Amino acid sequence: MAYTVGEMAKRLGVPASTLRYYDKEGLLPFVGRSSGGIRMFEEKDYEWLRIIECLKKTGMSLKDIREYIELAMQGDETIDRRLEMFRKQRTVLQARMAELQQTMDTLEYKCWFYETAKERGTTEGIGDLPPEALPENIRAVRARLHCGDKKPE
């Protein structure tokens, strides 16, 4: 079955302009066209589009995504290079995830801090609590935030 840009965009849950942009950027060399020049997506193109979407979410540049697609279309002689690209992007994503986890930990600390302040009716003294008085999951975050200096809560 063939799908128009609008139909495929609806299946993917993206605006049709996104697919047109991908095409303009050279990310869709695998998509056929009708005799009238209209892009016609096949079922097999759906997986390609999902991979493009995934790679974008990892932070991969459009240039690198285009290179990956070109390599994939060249065949098996590019397997090593494609594997290298995915491993590199996995490392980038792991670093981003670690950064996001640190951000989440900080938010958890601030939620604990203000929940405690709400219970007490004040923020006074919470920053002075000894580490053993803090929930275990909060201790390292506060230590990282304070770095030995008194920081505003």
VMD Tcl script that draws the C-alpha trace (Angstrom):
set ca {
  {0.00 0.00 0.00}
  {1.24 3.50 -0.82}
  {0.77 6.54 1.40}
  {0.86 10.23 0.59}
  {2.90 12.64 2.69}
  {-0.22 13.55 4.67}
  {-1.19 9.94 5.29}
  {2.29 8.90 6.39}
  {2.61 11.99 8.58}
  {-0.65 11.04 10.28}
  {0.62 7.49 10.88}
  {3.80 8.88 12.41}
  {2.05 11.59 14.41}
  {4.12 14.38 12.85}
  {3.18 17.36 10.68}
  {3.39 16.75 6.92}
  {5.87 19.65 6.81}
  {8.31 17.48 8.81}
  {8.38 14.86 6.05}
  {8.74 17.53 3.40}
  {11.64 19.00 5.37}
  {13.29 15.58 5.66}
  {12.98 15.20 1.91}
  {14.46 18.66 1.31}
  {17.39 17.75 3.60}
  {18.10 14.56 1.64}
  {16.90 12.14 4.30}
  {14.36 10.36 2.10}
  {16.22 9.06 -0.96}
  {14.36 5.77 -0.52}
  {10.92 7.32 -1.05}
  {9.40 6.83 -4.48}
  {7.34 9.30 -6.44}
  {4.22 8.96 -8.51}
  {4.25 9.75 -12.23}
  {3.08 13.23 -11.21}
  {6.06 13.71 -8.88}
  {4.12 13.20 -5.63}
  {6.04 11.45 -2.84}
  {4.58 8.02 -2.25}
  {5.59 6.22 0.94}
  {5.54 2.44 1.17}
  {5.13 0.29 4.25}
  {8.92 -0.31 4.32}
  {9.51 3.46 4.56}
  {7.74 3.59 7.93}
  {10.68 1.89 9.68}
  {13.14 4.27 8.01}
  {11.13 7.23 9.24}
  {11.01 5.83 12.77}
  {14.80 5.38 12.71}
  {15.23 8.99 11.55}
  {12.94 10.12 14.38}
  {14.92 8.04 16.89}
  {18.27 9.40 15.72}
  {16.99 12.96 15.92}
  {15.91 12.34 19.51}
  {19.40 11.16 20.35}
  {20.73 14.50 19.17}
  {22.31 13.21 15.98}
  {22.73 15.95 13.40}
  {20.77 15.85 10.15}
  {24.12 15.68 8.34}
  {25.03 12.50 10.23}
  {21.56 11.02 9.74}
  {21.88 11.67 6.01}
  {25.31 9.99 6.05}
  {23.85 6.98 7.86}
  {21.06 6.65 5.28}
  {23.53 6.95 2.41}
  {25.73 4.29 3.99}
  {22.78 1.97 4.55}
  {21.74 2.33 0.94}
  {25.27 1.38 -0.18}
  {24.87 -2.06 1.34}
  {26.77 -4.45 3.56}
  {30.22 -3.01 2.88}
  {29.26 -0.11 5.19}
  {28.17 -2.18 8.18}
  {31.27 -1.32 10.23}
  {30.85 2.41 9.65}
  {27.14 2.30 10.53}
  {27.85 0.31 13.69}
  {30.49 2.89 14.63}
  {27.94 5.70 14.14}
  {25.39 3.98 16.38}
  {27.95 3.23 19.07}
  {29.11 6.85 19.04}
  {25.53 8.11 19.32}
  {24.83 5.63 22.11}
  {27.75 7.15 24.06}
  {26.41 10.66 23.44}
  {22.96 9.61 24.62}
  {24.34 7.88 27.73}
  {26.12 11.11 28.69}
  {22.91 13.09 28.16}
  {20.96 10.59 30.25}
  {23.49 10.91 33.08}
  {23.16 14.68 32.91}
  {19.38 14.43 32.94}
  {19.54 12.05 35.93}
  {21.63 14.59 37.82}
  {19.03 17.24 36.95}
  {16.23 14.95 38.16}
  {18.12 14.28 41.38}
  {18.41 18.03 41.96}
  {14.67 18.47 41.41}
  {13.98 15.62 43.83}
  {16.15 17.38 46.40}
  {14.31 20.66 45.92}
  {10.94 18.91 46.21}
  {12.09 17.29 49.46}
  {13.41 20.64 50.71}
  {10.15 22.49 50.08}
  {7.96 19.63 51.29}
  {9.96 19.72 54.52}
  {9.69 23.51 54.65}
  {5.94 23.29 54.12}
  {5.60 20.83 57.01}
  {7.68 23.09 59.26}
  {6.19 26.33 58.00}
  {9.66 27.73 57.26}
  {12.80 27.11 55.25}
  {14.92 28.09 58.24}
  {17.24 25.39 59.53}
  {16.64 22.85 56.75}
  {19.94 23.69 55.09}
  {21.69 23.16 58.43}
  {20.40 19.63 58.98}
  {23.25 17.14 59.36}
  {23.58 14.58 56.54}
  {22.29 11.74 58.75}
  {19.01 13.65 59.21}
  {18.44 13.72 55.44}
  {16.85 10.94 53.40}
  {19.65 8.79 51.97}
  {18.81 9.64 48.35}
  {19.10 13.38 49.14}
  {22.48 13.42 50.88}
  {24.75 13.23 47.83}
  {22.70 15.82 45.95}
  {22.90 18.34 48.77}
  {26.61 17.71 49.16}
  {27.10 18.28 45.43}
  {25.03 21.47 45.49}
  {26.68 22.90 48.56}
  {30.29 21.95 47.76}
  {31.16 23.03 51.27}
  {29.74 26.53 50.76}
  {26.47 27.70 52.14}
  {24.18 28.07 49.11}
  {20.78 29.71 49.08}
  {17.96 27.22 49.23}
}
mol new
graphics top color blue
foreach p $ca { graphics top sphere $p radius 0.5 }
foreach p [lrange $ca 0 end-1] q [lrange $ca 1 end] { graphics top cylinder $p $q radius 0.2 }
display resetview
